[in-house]
C-alpha cells in the first residue's frame, strides 16, 4: 500500500506547485544533511499505472470506490506541510 501511494503521487508537480520548484525530492522522512538520511535510496518515480496494479493485488479490494484491506476500510488523506513566510 505504501509503495502504491508513493508511486501515485506526482511529487515533482507538488514541489513545483506548492514550493515554486525550490526543494529536493527525497525518498524518506529525513532531510539531506541529517545523520539519518540515506543518500543511496532514491525516490520512487511517479507511476500511476503501477500504483493501480499494486492496489489491485489480492489483499485489497474496492467497494463503492473505497479501498478496503482485510475487510476494513482503508481511509487515506494527504497532508502537505507548507510553511507560510511572513514578509514585511
Buried (B, 14 or more C-beta within 10 A) or exposed (E): BEEBBBBBBBBEEBBEEEEEEEEEEBBEEEEEEEEEBEEEEEBBEBBEEBBEEBBEEEEBBEEEEEBBEEEEEBEEEEEEEEEEEEEE
